[in-house]
Amino acid sequence: MLAFAAARLLTPTDSVEHPLVLVDEGRVFEIQTQSSRQISAAISISDFGDSIIAPGYVDLHIHGSAGYDVMDDDTEALPAIERLLTRHGVTSYFPTTVSAPVDATLRALERLAEAIERRESNNKDGERRARPLGIHLEGPFISHVRRGAHPTEYLLAPTLTLFEQFWQASRGRIRMMTIAPELEGAIEVIGEAARRGVCVSLGHSDADLGAAERGIAAGAKHATHTFNAMRPLGHNTLDHRSPGILGAVLTDRRVSADIIADGVHLDPAIVKLCARAKGAEQTVLITDAISATGMPDGRYRLGNFEVDVRDGKCMTDGKLAGSVLTMDRAVRNLARFAEWELAQAVAAASRNPARVAGIAGKGVLAVGADADFVVLSREGEVLRTFVSGVEGTR
Ligand SMILES: [Zn+2]
């Protein structure tokens, strides 16, 4: 049995003052206040003083970090990425693909599935770092008009056959898929993916309101980097009333939405708008981080193309191509931009993504949940990260 004390615990649904968190076999065993629980002398308490304990962060959209891309055929890639994630408070993540030739995508999915299975069967190994829990397939089922940095030549129309191929290669480990609902064949693929438990997310899309609503009716329940690579909200003239996909995403109660709160992808005022529209339960933070994250400015890979990184901006072909954002910074930015309490911003990086993606036992600190947690300063800086109750390798 391990015991952890701090000034405050964010579960994050509730806030507990002077908590004592008991951990057994990598799971939360009991949550008490320090005054109400007598601890046997045999149990040593780690006391974090005036710091805050919060759930470990969950990143549903990350392409790479520390010089590596998740699609790299290199056994060093995921461990290096995971150590950097751990340093920034992330304890679970979905490695995210980018549009690439079908063969390259299939091979990447196979490798990622193997990596996920290895970590599952080796849950008690020595090194504690962020765990890959599923794969996010971003592309190739996206719009040419809103492709962002995804190379045109690799975009494909969605078909059940192709989806099945990806699914088989991933051995059912695709847990999230970004798709443009207006593409021919998209509605069928959305329906099938949703039936298999995939979190279907609308994105890289030029959908009008009707097409977005059809996607939602078919089973889509989330939106990818909201506002970025989406048809803009247009409403300025009498003959141009075009709420588009954003009109649906921002107002439909069934849909949650993720945002890149790096101050580059969205103006702080738009972060605030999204946070207000989707509220404390359905706002999700992602990083969309690429291999350049945690590295100096320079030239880096994203999937199989190159990106120039300067002053926090990742550019290819004059377009933004992912970010160098880390989740700890995203949390602090959201709190500042949206004028939210730290607890609400923490929930957008923990409880909300876990719930949206259907990840059990993560994103909350409650009895029975995995003891994945961060120790935060009062300002929200990540001081330490624990995976299954053991301090992570940074
Ligand atoms: Zn994207």
Residues whose N, C-alpha, C, O or C-beta is under 5 A from the ligand:
A	BS01	ZN	none
